[in-house]
Amino acid sequence: MTLTVFTPTYNREKLLPRVYESLCAQTIRDFQWLIVDDGSTDGTGELVDQWIKENRISIRYHRTENGGKMRAHNVGVRLADTELFVCLDSDDCFTSTAVSDILMKWSKVADREDCGGIVAHKGEDHEKTLYGAVMPEVDFSTLQGLYRNGFHGETTLVFRTEILKNHLFPEIPGEKYVPEDVVYDEIDREYVLAVMPKVLTICELVESGLTDRVQALREENPTGWYLYYVNRARYTGFSVLKLKYISHYLRFRGVAAADIRKKEYLPVSLSVFGVPGALALMLAGKR
């Protein structure tokens, strides 16, 4: 098989059937659905076992202790043995041609060594992109390059599996979340992505989803966010945005894990530019 469709899940028994049916409806079956169950306490395991017995699609199920989405993602990447890897969250589903579209696009760009994968749209339906986003008219780009060129939507990201194996998420004791861009920014510095301006993933944001928990995630996972801001401050060109990243870096530095702070930090000559912003954030009670 060429593609691993990876779904991390935690107590999403009621949502998973939507994902399953969208995968059963694929026009091409050159994929395996890899489910990493992050310690669910509902009937997820029994439900997936029933689907495996149905044998409509290839399913691989792995249960692990609850450790958060990023640890589950690392487990999935380590288990995957296909050329390509795409994450399909439990509150999303694929368009019926998503796998076919991915494989068709990949057949045209796979020989390019600096191409790390494919970037496509997420949508409200199979035609309407989230927030009405439009991709820049380019064939290849880094992920950050898209946003610098005016893109403002959400993306479906397909990567060469081997690249992800070399860029796992940091696993921080006591924390369960690291912003995805910590890894994606690293990949951006080595690879470009083939741009496919088409909806592959249809999203249904739910109350318990990550999108609605950003503030709680920041408070519960300060070291993960510290890594995000130190990397963004380090590699963003000098600008108002860079000053913003430095300011947030300074605010999170006070609460991030000491061992991470010792390894990942900005020089004082750069940090000083963020002091006014950090003071403003402190007075506002923000990070």
C-alpha positions as CSV (number, residue, x, y, z in Angstrom):
1,M,0.0,0.0,0.0
2,T,1.1,3.6,-0.7
3,L,-0.8,5.6,1.9
4,T,-1.4,5.5,5.6
5,V,-4.5,7.4,6.7
6,F,-3.9,8.0,10.4
7,T,-6.6,8.8,12.9
8,P,-5.7,9.6,16.5
9,T,-8.8,9.2,18.7
10,Y,-9.9,9.6,22.3
11,N,-13.5,8.8,23.3
12,R,-14.8,9.6,19.8
13,E,-17.0,6.5,19.4
14,K,-19.9,8.6,18.2
15,L,-17.8,10.4,15.6
16,L,-15.7,7.7,14.1
17,P,-18.4,6.1,12.0
18,R,-18.4,9.3,9.8
19,V,-14.7,8.8,9.2
20,Y,-15.1,5.1,8.5
21,E,-17.9,5.6,6.0
22,S,-15.9,8.2,4.1
23,L,-13.0,5.8,3.8
24,C,-15.2,2.9,2.7
25,A,-16.5,5.3,0.0
26,Q,-13.1,5.9,-1.5
27,T,-12.7,5.3,-5.2
28,I,-9.3,3.7,-4.7
29,R,-8.4,1.3,-1.8
30,D,-4.6,1.8,-1.9
31,F,-4.4,2.8,1.7
32,Q,-4.5,1.5,5.3
33,W,-6.5,3.2,8.0
34,L,-4.3,3.3,11.1
35,I,-6.2,4.2,14.3
36,V,-4.2,5.0,17.4
37,D,-6.6,4.9,20.4
38,D,-5.2,7.3,23.0
39,G,-6.6,5.4,26.0
40,S,-10.4,5.7,25.2
41,T,-12.8,4.7,27.9
42,D,-15.8,4.4,25.7
43,G,-16.6,1.6,23.2
44,T,-14.0,2.7,20.6
45,G,-12.1,-0.6,20.7
46,E,-15.2,-2.8,20.2
47,L,-16.5,-0.6,17.4
48,V,-13.2,-0.8,15.5
49,D,-13.0,-4.5,16.1
50,Q,-16.4,-4.9,14.4
51,W,-15.2,-2.9,11.4
52,I,-12.1,-5.0,11.1
53,K,-14.3,-8.1,10.9
54,E,-16.4,-6.5,8.2
55,N,-13.2,-6.3,6.1
56,R,-14.4,-3.5,3.9
57,I,-11.1,-1.6,4.1
58,S,-7.7,-2.4,5.6
59,I,-7.7,-1.3,9.2
60,R,-4.9,-1.4,11.8
61,Y,-5.8,-0.6,15.4
62,H,-3.3,0.2,18.1
63,R,-4.3,1.2,21.7
64,T,-1.9,3.2,23.9
65,E,-2.1,4.9,27.3
66,N,-3.5,8.4,27.2
67,G,-0.7,10.8,26.4
68,G,-2.2,13.4,24.0
69,K,-2.5,13.8,20.3
70,M,1.1,14.5,19.6
71,R,2.3,11.3,21.4
72,A,-0.4,9.4,19.5
73,H,0.9,11.0,16.3
74,N,4.4,9.8,17.0
75,V,3.1,6.3,17.7
76,G,1.3,6.3,14.3
77,V,4.3,7.5,12.4
78,R,6.5,4.9,14.0
79,L,4.0,2.1,13.1
80,A,3.4,3.3,9.5
81,D,5.1,1.4,6.8
82,T,3.8,3.1,3.6
83,E,5.4,5.8,1.5
84,L,2.9,8.5,2.4
85,F,1.2,9.5,5.6
86,V,-1.9,11.8,6.2
87,C,-3.6,12.6,9.4
88,L,-7.4,12.5,9.3
89,D,-8.9,13.6,12.6
90,S,-11.8,11.9,14.2
91,D,-14.1,14.9,13.7
92,D,-13.3,15.1,10.0
93,C,-13.9,13.0,6.9
94,F,-12.5,12.6,3.4
95,T,-14.1,13.5,0.1
96,S,-14.8,10.3,-1.9
97,T,-11.9,11.0,-4.2
98,A,-9.4,12.1,-1.6
99,V,-7.1,9.0,-1.8
100,S,-7.3,9.0,-5.6
101,D,-6.5,12.7,-5.7
102,I,-3.5,12.2,-3.4
103,L,-2.1,9.3,-5.3
104,M,-2.6,10.9,-8.7
105,K,-0.8,14.1,-7.6
106,W,2.0,12.2,-6.0
107,S,2.6,10.2,-9.1
108,K,3.5,13.5,-10.8
109,V,5.8,14.9,-8.1
110,A,7.4,11.9,-6.3
111,D,10.6,12.1,-8.3
112,R,11.4,15.5,-7.0
113,E,13.7,14.9,-4.1
114,D,13.0,18.2,-2.3
115,C,9.3,17.6,-2.4
116,G,8.2,16.4,1.1
117,G,4.5,15.8,0.3
118,I,1.3,17.5,-0.7
119,V,-0.7,20.4,0.7
120,A,-4.4,20.7,-0.1
121,H,-7.5,22.3,1.4
122,K,-9.8,21.5,4.2
123,G,-13.4,22.4,3.4
124,E,-16.9,22.8,4.7
125,D,-18.0,20.5,1.9
126,H,-16.3,18.9,-1.1
127,E,-16.2,22.3,-3.0
128,K,-16.3,25.1,-0.4
129,T,-13.0,25.7,1.3
130,L,-12.8,26.7,5.0
131,Y,-13.1,30.4,5.3
132,G,-13.3,30.7,1.5
133,A,-9.5,30.3,1.4
134,V,-7.7,30.3,-2.0
135,M,-4.3,28.8,-2.6
136,P,-1.6,31.0,-4.2
137,E,-1.1,30.0,-7.9
138,V,2.2,28.1,-7.4
139,D,3.1,24.5,-8.0
140,F,5.4,24.1,-5.0
141,S,5.7,26.0,-1.7
142,T,6.7,25.6,1.9
143,L,3.8,25.7,4.3
144,Q,4.8,29.1,5.7
145,G,5.3,30.3,2.1
146,L,1.6,29.8,1.4
147,Y,0.6,31.9,4.4
148,R,3.2,34.6,3.5
149,N,1.6,34.7,0.1
150,G,-1.9,35.4,1.4
151,F,-3.4,32.0,2.2
152,H,-5.5,32.0,5.3
153,G,-7.3,28.7,5.5
154,E,-6.6,25.2,6.9
155,T,-4.7,22.5,5.2
156,T,-4.7,18.8,4.6
157,L,-1.0,17.7,4.7
158,V,0.3,14.6,3.2
159,F,4.0,13.8,4.0
160,R,6.5,11.2,2.9
161,T,6.4,8.9,6.0
162,E,10.2,8.8,6.2
163,I,10.3,12.6,6.7
164,L,7.9,12.4,9.6
165,K,9.9,9.5,11.2
166,N,12.9,12.0,11.2
167,H,10.7,14.8,12.6
168,L,8.8,13.5,15.6
169,F,7.0,15.7,18.0
170,P,8.8,16.5,21.3
171,E,7.4,14.5,24.1
172,I,7.4,16.7,27.2
173,P,6.7,15.2,30.7
174,G,3.5,16.6,32.2
175,E,2.3,18.1,28.9
176,K,0.1,16.5,26.2
177,Y,0.2,19.0,23.3
178,V,2.8,20.7,21.1
179,P,1.7,23.1,18.3
180,E,1.9,21.2,15.0
181,D,4.0,24.0,13.5
182,V,6.9,23.0,15.7
183,V,7.4,20.0,13.4
184,Y,6.1,21.6,10.2
185,D,8.5,24.5,10.5
186,E,11.4,22.1,10.7
187,I,10.2,20.3,7.6
188,D,9.7,23.7,5.8
189,R,13.5,24.3,6.2
190,E,14.3,21.2,4.2
191,Y,11.4,20.5,1.8
192,V,8.7,22.1,-0.3
193,L,5.1,20.7,-0.7
194,A,3.3,20.1,-4.0
195,V,0.3,22.5,-3.9
196,M,-3.1,21.0,-4.8
197,P,-5.9,23.6,-4.6
198,K,-8.6,21.1,-3.9
199,V,-10.7,20.1,-0.9
200,L,-9.6,16.7,0.4
201,T,-10.9,16.9,4.0
202,I,-14.4,18.0,5.2
203,C,-14.3,19.4,8.7
204,E,-16.9,19.4,11.4
205,L,-15.6,21.3,14.4
206,V,-17.0,20.0,17.6
207,E,-17.1,21.6,21.1
208,S,-14.4,19.3,22.5
209,G,-12.1,19.8,19.4
210,L,-8.7,21.4,19.5
211,T,-9.8,24.5,17.8
212,D,-12.1,25.5,20.7
213,R,-9.4,24.8,23.3
214,V,-6.5,27.0,22.3
215,Q,-6.4,29.1,25.5
216,A,-6.5,26.0,27.7
217,L,-3.9,24.3,25.6
218,R,-1.6,27.3,26.1
219,E,-2.0,27.2,29.8
220,E,-1.7,23.5,30.1
221,N,1.3,23.1,27.8
222,P,3.7,26.0,28.3
223,T,6.8,24.2,27.2
224,G,5.3,23.1,23.9
225,W,4.3,26.7,23.2
226,Y,7.7,27.9,24.2
227,L,9.2,25.7,21.6
228,Y,6.8,27.1,19.0
229,Y,7.7,30.7,19.8
230,V,11.4,30.2,20.0
231,N,11.5,28.6,16.6
232,R,9.2,31.2,15.1
233,A,11.3,34.0,16.6
234,R,14.5,32.4,15.4
235,Y,13.5,32.0,11.7
236,T,11.1,34.8,11.0
237,G,12.6,37.8,9.2
238,F,12.9,40.9,11.2
239,S,9.4,42.5,11.3
240,V,6.6,43.3,13.7
241,L,5.6,39.6,13.6
242,K,9.1,38.6,14.7
243,L,8.9,41.1,17.7
244,K,5.5,39.5,18.6
245,Y,7.1,36.0,18.6
246,I,10.0,37.2,20.7
247,S,7.6,38.8,23.2
248,H,5.6,35.6,23.6
249,Y,8.9,33.6,23.8
250,L,9.9,35.8,26.8
251,R,6.5,35.3,28.5
252,F,6.6,31.5,28.1
253,R,10.3,31.2,29.1
254,G,9.4,31.9,32.7
255,V,7.2,28.8,32.9
256,A,8.8,26.4,30.3
257,A,10.7,23.3,31.5
258,A,14.2,24.1,32.6
259,D,15.9,21.4,30.5
260,I,14.2,22.7,27.3
261,R,15.1,26.3,28.1
262,K,18.8,25.3,28.4
263,K,18.8,23.7,25.0
264,E,16.5,26.0,23.1
265,Y,16.8,29.8,23.5
266,L,17.4,33.1,21.8
267,P,20.5,35.2,22.2
268,V,20.2,38.2,24.6
269,S,20.9,40.5,21.7
270,L,17.7,39.4,20.0
271,S,15.6,38.8,23.2
272,V,15.9,42.4,24.2
273,F,13.7,43.5,21.3
274,G,10.8,41.6,22.8
275,V,11.0,43.1,26.3
276,P,8.4,45.9,25.7
277,G,6.0,43.5,24.2
278,A,6.5,40.9,27.0
279,L,5.8,43.6,29.6
280,A,2.6,44.6,27.7
281,L,1.5,41.0,27.7
282,M,2.3,40.6,31.4
283,L,0.3,43.7,32.3
284,A,-2.6,42.4,30.2
285,G,-2.4,39.0,31.9
286,K,-1.6,37.2,28.7
287,R,1.1,35.0,27.3
